[in-house]
């Protein structure tokens, strides 16, 4: 089911652990224009494995259009699972065997760490030369402390809770307006013989999202920023309570049994099949839900103890160029294509993601679920709403490892909330 939405152009008020601090190896050249003759150049373009296999073919078809506009350039599109990229990409780039262009996370602990290590190309001049109209807040997320812009930010996204609207209606349930409401919903769902939450944490990073949404709603955007900045300790009562919440729900049977043994794909499948009523994850899952679920889905922020809560929000993976590419002009031509308003509109209409630059979405046919996400993400982009943070994007590797290990310890009963909070506080100071 789709609905035609009349949206104004997405606008913003004001504005898409590696060590080594010097940005050696980065450089900039004049950008290429449409129709650049690549003289038989082949660009390796590496992206994270899409949620849905159909998206692979969509992207390949879209890149055929780039090749048609740029005779002589061929794009060798390659896919790699996120967890593999997290461990392999750095090694490839250091060895000089990395891709020419790759999509990777926007933020200090992802692309920022690669930039600090001198492994990505400096796009500072390219922004001005190509006139990329990236929202200011998003550009800041791909800018190092010394002012180098290392990539085009990824899509704007939120993290909350998807739910089976049909099952909620059947059970007489409504979206929660407080944490107590959500717990009552979980009790009702369990009593009806369904799994309340499709929760996975085998890979580890999901636990970071799960703590992020609970903590963001508990302390608000200002409180999360204080934690990240180090002006509020990670041993704060609110952090302990957010950790204890997931621990308590695991013991009460509200979560997938043995979450640390459930993969990301398996957890999502429990939700698609209707076995689980809710799935705490990000807006990037909309397209897969529409493809794989036979029910109408809804989406709400993780509730606060005393209110409806706020969505966590951030930026996904966007294009960057290897510092050692032998085809910098051709690589810039590809990034310019990916940062264009036309490509932004294609992203919205074809793969249900929202770029971090102005995009005309008027009269586009999208699903009701994605229409809701568009509303919320537009508020994030315009700076008019209050949003929490995906913690691991803004913290360093030592903290993130403590975060991922800590949440797995919570689910496996190998650490108390107080102990995990202490480990997070110690890791944040490294």
Number of C-alpha atoms within 10 A of each C-alpha: 9 12 14 13 16 13 15 13 13 21 19 21 12 10 17 31 17 17 10 13 12 12 20 15 15 20 16 15 14 12 21 22 17 14 15 17 15 20 11 10 16 16 22 18 21 23 22 19 16 17 16 15 10 12 16 17 11 13 15 15 11 15 19 14 11 20 17 13 16 20 16 16 23 20 21 14 17 15 14 15 12 16 13 10 19 15 10 13 20 17 13 15 20 16 10 14 13 23 23 28 29 25 22 25 25 31 25 23 18 22 28 28 22 27 31 23 21 25 27 30 29 26 25 16 16 19 18 11 13 17 12 16 17 21 21 16 18 24 21 17 25 29 24 18 11 9 11 20 25 29 31 32 34 27 25 24 26 27 28 25 21 26 25 22 19 17 19 19 10 8 13 10 16 12 17 20 18 17 21 15 18 20 15 14 21 23 17 17 22 19 11 11 10 17 24 28 28 29 31 29 24 19 16 22 20 21 25 23 23 25 20 26 31 30 29 31 28 25 20 20 18 14 18 23 18 14 19 18 13 13 10 14 19 23 19 14 12 17 26 19 17 22 24 17 17 21 21 14 16 21 14 12 16 22 25 20 17 16 21 21 15 18 17 18 10 15 20 23 17 20 24 24 13 19 16 27 26 29 24 23 21 19 24 22 19 21 19 19 21 19 11 14 15 13 16 15 21 20 24 20 24 30 27 23 17 12 16 19 28 26 32 28 26 27 23 23 22 25 26 31 28 29 27 22 21 12 16 23 18 28 29 25 22 25 23 22 19 21 25 20 17 12 16 24 20 18 19 21 17 15 19 24 26 31 31 32 29 22 21 18 21 14 12 17 18 21 19 18 22 26 20 14 23 24 12 18 26 22 18 22 29 16 16 12 13 15 27 27 26 24 26 23 22 21 20 19 20 15 21 23 16 20 26 21 18 25 27 25 18 23 24 16 13 12 17 17 23 18 16 25 26 17 18 22 20 16 19 22 10 9
